Amino acid sequence: MPTEAEERWNKDGTVLRDAIIAAGYEAELTFAQDKIEQQNADIENAIVKGAKIIVIGAKDGSAVGPAVEKAREAGIKVIAYDRLIMDTDAVDYYVTFQLEKVGELEANYVIEKLGLDKGEKGPFNIEVFTGSSDDNNAKFFFKGAWELLQPYFASGVLVSPSGKVTADFTVDNWQDISIDSWKMENAQREMESRLAKYNGGETPLHAVLSPYDGISQGVINAIETSGMPWKAGTENWPWITGQDATNYALYNINMGTQGETVWKDTRVLATKVAEICVQILKGETVATDATMNNNNIEVPSVLLDSVSVTKNGASDAKDTQSVQDVVDSGYTTEDQVKPYE
């Protein structure tokens, strides 16, 4: 896994490891701590230890190429976990969620909350962020969102006072607004810089398209420490999206500082990957439902579904679940996400 510092990778790694062990096999979990060289060393150590399968949540989808090619030479199967490994044919399977749908869910939340689907003309002020420039998934998340939002930029209904995104912005420009390593502190610094264009809060901010809860938290921190007169839970607080249904994001949603997150139930992802590992070890056929191009081959892929989560679910926006639904599923607990009394 790429890092231990983010809540989701701990969950993913633990569920995956435990599922494989429960099936009667040995499994070892390592974290690269956001360091490319450490992840390559982890892969090479697994090769030396005689691994039959290596599952990789890539820190950098291109940088692990040489290491996985060594694995292929050793006869080891390679599974790309959630993040596609790029520019190599040494990838046997890729398991993730429907990437563009994540962006679509985030964009649709903004569209509904601003009333754009009802013909509201604004103009509405929005800031747009993308994920880490070294993560290929970030481009697909943005693509799904931008295809829905760009027409509103073209018509002038949506504008970005910071100037970071304009009507002629394209998906290929996504790295221009990326947040390195998806880190909260990087997002906070970037948002603080953008807020300089908001005239001390006299210029309203209506929405923030954030692709990940950690970035959302950085945005929230920037607003709250900037002295802006915007108050959470009121009309002058922006609608802020996110992804991963982290405990702190669900808490923020309950508190009114974040509006939405995309819940990718990583238990389903990890369990599916464990199932594929067992099938490989038993010599069984692995069924896939799609392919994803990694600039070298079409990688056999399994694409899972995700869902938008808001405080009250469907009463907030159509086709959403509530924070309580996430709690009831056992993904988290009431104590971890409940707001202060």
C-alpha positions as CSV (number, residue, x, y, z in Angstrom):
1,M,0.0,0.0,0.0
2,P,1.2,3.6,-0.7
3,T,1.1,5.1,2.7
4,E,0.0,4.4,6.3
5,A,-0.7,8.1,6.9
6,E,-4.2,8.0,5.2
7,E,-7.1,6.3,7.0
8,R,-8.3,4.4,3.9
9,W,-5.1,2.6,3.1
10,N,-5.0,1.2,6.6
11,K,-8.5,-0.1,6.1
12,D,-7.8,-1.5,2.6
13,G,-4.6,-3.2,3.6
14,T,-6.0,-4.8,6.8
15,V,-9.1,-6.2,5.1
16,L,-7.2,-7.5,2.2
17,R,-4.5,-9.2,4.3
18,D,-7.0,-10.7,6.7
19,A,-9.2,-12.0,3.9
20,I,-6.3,-13.8,2.3
21,I,-5.1,-15.3,5.6
22,A,-8.7,-16.4,6.4
23,A,-8.7,-18.3,3.1
24,G,-5.7,-20.3,4.3
25,Y,-2.8,-18.4,2.7
26,E,0.1,-16.3,4.0
27,A,0.0,-12.5,3.4
28,E,2.3,-9.7,4.3
29,L,1.2,-6.0,4.4
30,T,3.7,-3.2,3.8
31,F,3.3,0.6,3.5
32,A,5.6,2.8,1.3
33,Q,5.0,5.9,3.5
34,D,4.4,7.9,0.3
35,K,8.0,7.1,-1.0
36,I,8.5,5.7,-4.5
37,E,11.8,4.1,-3.6
38,Q,10.3,2.4,-0.5
39,Q,7.5,0.9,-2.6
40,N,10.0,-0.4,-5.2
41,A,12.0,-1.9,-2.3
42,D,8.9,-3.5,-0.9
43,I,8.1,-5.1,-4.3
44,E,11.7,-6.4,-4.7
45,N,11.7,-7.8,-1.1
46,A,8.4,-9.7,-1.9
47,I,10.2,-11.1,-5.0
48,V,13.1,-12.3,-2.9
49,K,10.7,-13.9,-0.3
50,G,9.1,-16.0,-3.1
51,A,5.7,-14.3,-3.3
52,K,3.3,-15.9,-5.8
53,I,1.2,-12.7,-6.1
54,I,2.0,-9.0,-5.4
55,V,-0.9,-6.6,-5.0
56,I,0.2,-3.0,-5.4
57,G,-1.7,0.2,-4.5
58,A,0.8,2.3,-6.4
59,K,2.3,5.5,-5.0
60,D,3.3,6.4,-8.5
61,G,1.8,4.3,-11.3
62,S,4.7,4.8,-13.6
63,A,7.6,4.6,-11.2
64,V,6.8,1.0,-10.1
65,G,7.1,-0.3,-13.7
66,P,10.7,-1.6,-13.4
67,A,9.9,-3.4,-10.1
68,V,6.8,-5.1,-11.4
69,E,8.7,-6.2,-14.5
70,K,11.2,-8.0,-12.2
71,A,8.2,-9.7,-10.6
72,R,6.9,-10.8,-14.0
73,E,10.4,-12.2,-14.8
74,A,10.2,-14.2,-11.6
75,G,6.8,-15.7,-12.6
76,I,4.8,-13.6,-10.1
77,K,1.3,-12.4,-10.8
78,V,0.8,-8.6,-10.4
79,I,-2.5,-7.0,-9.4
80,A,-2.9,-3.3,-9.5
81,Y,-5.0,-2.2,-6.6
82,D,-7.2,0.8,-7.1
83,R,-4.5,2.7,-9.0
84,L,-3.4,1.5,-12.4
85,I,0.2,0.6,-13.0
86,M,1.3,2.4,-16.2
87,D,3.5,1.9,-19.2
88,T,4.3,-1.8,-18.7
89,D,2.9,-5.1,-19.8
90,A,3.8,-6.7,-16.4
91,V,0.3,-6.2,-14.9
92,D,-2.1,-9.1,-14.9
93,Y,-5.2,-7.6,-13.3
94,Y,-6.5,-4.2,-12.2
95,V,-9.3,-3.9,-9.6
96,T,-10.8,-0.5,-8.9
97,F,-14.0,1.5,-8.8
98,Q,-15.7,3.1,-11.8
99,L,-13.3,6.1,-11.8
100,E,-15.2,8.6,-14.0
101,K,-18.4,7.9,-12.0
102,V,-16.7,9.3,-8.9
103,G,-16.2,12.6,-10.6
104,E,-19.7,12.5,-12.0
105,L,-21.2,12.0,-8.5
106,E,-19.2,14.9,-7.2
107,A,-20.2,17.2,-10.1
108,N,-23.8,16.2,-9.9
109,Y,-23.9,17.1,-6.2
110,V,-22.7,20.6,-7.1
111,I,-25.1,20.9,-10.0
112,E,-28.0,19.9,-7.8
113,K,-27.1,22.1,-4.9
114,L,-26.6,25.2,-7.0
115,G,-29.8,24.5,-8.9
116,L,-28.0,24.3,-12.3
117,D,-30.2,21.4,-13.3
118,K,-33.2,23.7,-12.6
119,G,-31.9,26.5,-14.8
120,E,-30.3,28.7,-12.2
121,K,-27.9,31.1,-14.0
122,G,-25.8,32.5,-11.2
123,P,-23.1,33.3,-11.9
124,F,-21.8,31.0,-9.2
125,N,-18.2,31.0,-8.0
126,I,-16.4,27.6,-7.7
127,E,-12.9,26.4,-7.1
128,V,-11.8,23.1,-8.7
129,F,-9.1,20.8,-7.5
130,T,-7.7,17.5,-8.9
131,G,-5.7,14.8,-7.2
132,S,-2.0,14.0,-7.1
133,S,-0.2,14.5,-10.4
134,D,1.5,11.1,-10.1
135,D,-1.8,9.2,-9.7
136,N,-3.4,8.2,-13.0
137,N,-6.8,7.8,-11.3
138,A,-6.9,11.6,-10.6
139,K,-7.3,12.3,-14.3
140,F,-10.3,10.0,-14.6
141,F,-12.0,11.5,-11.5
142,F,-11.6,14.9,-13.0
143,K,-12.7,13.8,-16.5
144,G,-16.0,12.5,-15.1
145,A,-16.6,15.8,-13.3
146,W,-15.4,18.2,-16.0
147,E,-17.5,16.8,-18.7
148,L,-20.5,17.8,-16.6
149,L,-19.2,21.1,-15.3
150,Q,-17.4,22.5,-18.4
151,P,-20.6,23.5,-20.2
152,Y,-21.6,25.7,-17.3
153,F,-18.2,27.4,-17.4
154,A,-18.6,27.9,-21.2
155,S,-22.0,29.6,-20.6
156,G,-20.7,31.7,-17.7
157,V,-22.9,30.1,-15.1
158,L,-19.8,28.9,-13.3
159,V,-16.7,31.0,-12.8
160,S,-13.5,30.6,-10.8
161,P,-12.4,33.9,-9.3
162,S,-8.9,32.5,-8.7
163,G,-8.5,32.1,-12.4
164,K,-7.2,28.5,-12.0
165,V,-10.0,27.1,-14.2
166,T,-11.6,28.8,-17.2
167,A,-14.0,27.7,-20.0
168,D,-11.2,26.6,-22.2
169,F,-9.6,24.4,-19.6
170,T,-9.4,20.8,-20.7
171,V,-9.0,17.4,-19.1
172,D,-5.4,17.3,-20.4
173,N,-4.7,20.3,-18.2
174,W,-5.7,18.5,-15.0
175,Q,-2.2,18.5,-13.5
176,D,-2.2,22.3,-13.5
177,I,-4.7,22.2,-10.5
178,S,-3.4,19.0,-8.8
179,I,-2.6,18.6,-5.2
180,D,0.6,16.6,-4.7
181,S,0.3,13.3,-2.8
182,W,-3.4,14.3,-2.2
183,K,-2.1,15.9,1.0
184,M,-4.3,18.1,3.2
185,E,-1.6,20.6,4.0
186,N,-0.8,21.1,0.2
187,A,-4.5,21.7,-0.4
188,Q,-4.7,24.1,2.5
189,R,-1.8,26.2,1.1
190,E,-3.3,26.2,-2.4
191,M,-6.7,27.2,-1.1
192,E,-5.2,30.0,1.1
193,S,-3.6,31.4,-2.1
194,R,-6.9,31.2,-4.0
195,L,-8.8,32.9,-1.2
196,A,-6.8,36.1,-1.8
197,K,-9.1,36.7,-4.8
198,Y,-12.2,36.7,-2.6
199,N,-11.8,40.3,-1.2
200,G,-12.0,39.2,2.4
201,G,-15.2,37.3,1.8
202,E,-17.1,40.0,0.0
203,T,-16.9,37.8,-3.1
204,P,-18.9,34.7,-2.3
205,L,-17.7,31.2,-2.8
206,H,-20.5,28.9,-3.7
207,A,-18.9,25.5,-4.2
208,V,-15.6,23.6,-4.2
209,L,-15.1,20.5,-6.3
210,S,-12.7,18.5,-4.3
211,P,-11.8,15.0,-5.4
212,Y,-10.8,13.6,-2.0
213,D,-11.7,14.1,1.7
214,G,-8.1,15.0,2.6
215,I,-8.1,17.8,0.1
216,S,-11.6,18.8,1.3
217,Q,-10.2,19.1,4.9
218,G,-7.4,21.3,3.6
219,V,-10.0,23.6,1.9
220,I,-12.1,23.7,5.1
221,N,-9.0,24.6,7.2
222,A,-8.0,27.4,4.8
223,I,-11.5,28.9,5.0
224,E,-11.8,28.6,8.7
225,T,-8.4,30.2,9.4
226,S,-8.6,32.9,6.7
227,G,-10.9,35.2,8.7
228,M,-13.6,34.9,6.0
229,P,-17.1,35.7,7.4
230,W,-18.5,32.5,6.0
231,K,-20.2,30.3,8.6
232,A,-20.8,26.5,8.2
233,G,-24.4,25.6,8.1
234,T,-25.5,28.9,6.5
235,E,-26.1,30.0,3.0
236,N,-22.7,31.7,2.7
237,W,-20.8,28.5,3.3
238,P,-19.7,26.7,0.1
239,W,-20.9,23.2,-1.0
240,I,-17.7,21.0,-0.7
241,T,-17.4,17.6,-2.2
242,G,-15.0,14.7,-1.4
243,Q,-14.2,11.1,-1.8
244,D,-13.5,8.0,0.4
245,A,-16.0,8.5,3.2
246,T,-13.3,8.9,5.8
247,N,-14.3,9.2,9.4
248,Y,-13.3,12.9,9.5
249,A,-15.3,13.6,6.3
250,L,-18.4,12.0,7.7
251,Y,-17.9,14.0,10.8
252,N,-17.5,17.1,8.8
253,I,-20.7,16.3,6.9
254,N,-22.6,15.9,10.1
255,M,-21.1,19.3,11.3
256,G,-22.0,21.0,8.0
257,T,-18.5,21.9,6.8
258,Q,-18.4,19.3,4.0
259,G,-21.5,18.6,1.9
260,E,-20.7,15.3,0.2
261,T,-18.3,12.5,-0.1
262,V,-18.1,9.5,-2.6
263,W,-18.2,6.3,-0.7
264,K,-16.1,3.6,-2.3
265,D,-16.6,0.7,0.0
266,T,-13.1,-0.5,0.2
267,R,-14.1,-3.6,2.0
268,V,-15.7,-4.7,-1.3
269,L,-12.6,-3.8,-3.2
270,A,-10.3,-5.6,-0.8
271,T,-12.5,-8.7,-0.6
272,K,-12.7,-8.8,-4.4
273,V,-8.9,-8.7,-4.7
274,A,-8.6,-11.4,-2.1
275,E,-11.0,-13.5,-4.1
276,I,-8.9,-13.0,-7.2
277,C,-5.7,-14.0,-5.4
278,V,-7.3,-17.2,-4.2
279,Q,-8.5,-18.0,-7.7
280,I,-5.0,-17.5,-9.1
281,L,-3.5,-19.7,-6.4
282,K,-6.0,-22.4,-7.1
283,G,-5.4,-22.2,-10.9
284,E,-9.0,-21.0,-11.5
285,T,-10.1,-18.6,-14.2
286,V,-10.5,-15.0,-13.1
287,A,-13.5,-13.2,-14.5
288,T,-13.1,-9.5,-15.5
289,D,-15.7,-7.1,-16.8
290,A,-13.6,-4.5,-18.5
291,T,-10.1,-3.4,-19.6
292,M,-8.1,-0.3,-18.8
293,N,-5.4,1.0,-21.1
294,N,-2.1,1.7,-19.2
295,N,-0.4,3.2,-22.3
296,N,1.1,-0.2,-23.1
297,I,-1.6,-2.9,-22.9
298,E,-5.3,-3.3,-22.2
299,V,-5.2,-4.6,-18.6
300,P,-8.0,-7.0,-17.6
301,S,-10.0,-5.1,-15.0
302,V,-12.9,-5.3,-12.5
303,L,-14.7,-2.0,-12.0
304,L,-16.8,-1.7,-8.8
305,D,-19.6,0.8,-8.0
306,S,-19.6,3.7,-5.6
307,V,-22.2,6.0,-4.1
308,S,-22.6,9.6,-3.1
309,V,-23.0,10.3,0.7
310,T,-24.6,13.3,2.3
311,K,-25.9,14.0,5.8
312,N,-29.4,13.0,5.1
313,G,-29.0,10.9,2.0
314,A,-31.8,11.0,-0.7
315,S,-33.5,14.0,1.0
316,D,-30.3,16.1,0.3
317,A,-29.7,14.9,-3.3
318,K,-31.1,12.1,-5.5
319,D,-29.3,8.8,-5.6
320,T,-27.4,9.4,-2.4
321,Q,-27.0,7.6,0.9
322,S,-26.8,9.1,4.4
323,V,-24.0,9.2,6.9
324,Q,-26.2,6.9,9.0
325,D,-26.4,4.4,6.1
326,V,-22.6,4.2,6.2
327,V,-22.6,3.6,9.9
328,D,-25.3,1.0,9.7
329,S,-23.3,-0.9,7.1
330,G,-20.5,-1.4,9.7
331,Y,-18.0,0.6,7.7
332,T,-17.5,3.0,10.6
333,T,-19.1,3.6,14.0
334,E,-21.5,6.3,15.4
335,D,-18.8,7.5,17.9
336,Q,-16.3,8.2,15.1
337,V,-18.5,10.4,13.0
338,K,-21.1,12.0,15.3
339,P,-21.0,15.8,15.7
340,Y,-20.3,17.4,19.1
341,E,-23.3,17.9,21.3
